Amino acid sequence: MKGKFLSKNFSTLVWTDKATAALVILGLACCAAAPAESETPATPVVSQPFKPQCPEVDDVFVTLIGNPDKCTTYFVCDRGIPVTMNCPAGLHFNDNEKACDWPHKACCDVSLDVEQKCV
């Protein structure tokens, strides 16, 4: 049981290997004493969730709007109200085709566009 501790309570750790215990203690002391990078806390960037704009009156065709915040969902407009819908498992909504599609073809997640077809 070299390097293992016998107690799950971190305030009373019992180490079977003194060298491992010393390294852990030194590592914790090192990290705890490190100075902060900045005295002023960074202001978090808060993004607003996407709010689709649906037409008040339904057209002959259903209005479908992709969700840029979550590629696996899209919105169906119903008398001016967006209703969230889910694509089948493993698919993303393709806003150009107005259908659920393979993620690399949907152009929603740019990290999946290895062929640079979505640019």
N, C-alpha and C positions, 0 to 999 in steps of 0.2 A: 504494500500500500504506500509506496514511496510517493511523496508529493500530494497526497490526498489529505483532506481534513476530515475529522471524525464528527464534528458538530455542525449542524446547519445554522446555529445561532452565531451570527458574525461577531457578537461581542465576546463570545467565549470560544473562539476557534481553538481547536486542539490539533496541531499539525504533527504528522508523523515524520516529516523531513524538515529539519531546522533550516537548511539552506533555502528551501522553497519558501518557508515562512519569512525568512529575512528578506528575500527578494520582493515578496508581496508587500511587506511593511515598507521597505525602501521605495518601492514603486508608488505606493499610496502617498507616502510623505513627499515624494518628488512632485507628484501631480497636484497635491493639495496646496503646496507652497508656490505653485506657478502663478505669476502675476496675471491679472486680467488684461485682455488686449485693449479694452476701452473702458473708461470710467463711465461714459454715457451709454445707456442701453440703446440698442438699435431700434428704430421704429419699424414694427412689422408691416409688411405690405399686405393689405387686405383687399382681395379682389372680390368684386360683386358677382354673385351667381348670374348666369345667363338667363335673361327673361325674354322669351320669344314674343314677337309681335304678330298676333293672329288677326286676320281680317274679321270684322264684326259680322259680316254675312258670309256664309259658306258659299264657295264657288261650285261649279258643276263637278270639278275635281277636288279631291281631298287635299288640304294644305298640310304638307309634311315639312318639318324644320329640324335640322340636325342639332344636337346638343354638343357644343364645343367643350363643355366642362366634363362630359362623360360620353365617350365615343360609343358605348354599348346601348345608349338610349337615344330617343328622338321624340319629337312632339307632334301630335295630331291635333289640328285646330278644330274645335267644335263650337260653332257660334261665338267666335271671339275668345274662347278659353283654351289655352294649351293643355293638352292631356299627355302626360309622360307615358311612353311606350318603351318596352325592352326589345332589343334584337335577340334572336335565338343565341344560345351559348356559343361563344367563339367568334361571333360576327360583330362588326361595327357598322354604324349607319353611314352610308355613302350619300352625302348631301347633293352631289351632282346627279346621281342616278335615282335619288329618292327611294332607296331600298337598302336593306341590310346586305352587307357584302363582306368578303374576306378583308381582314384588317389592312393588309398591304395594298389593297385596291381602293379602300374607302377614303383614303386621304384625310383622315381625321387626326391620327397620331403621326406626326411628321417623322418620329424616330423609326417608324416602320417603312418609310418610303426610301428603301435602299436604291431603287432604280431612278430616283429623282423625277418621277412622273407627276407628282402632285404640285410641283412648283409653278 
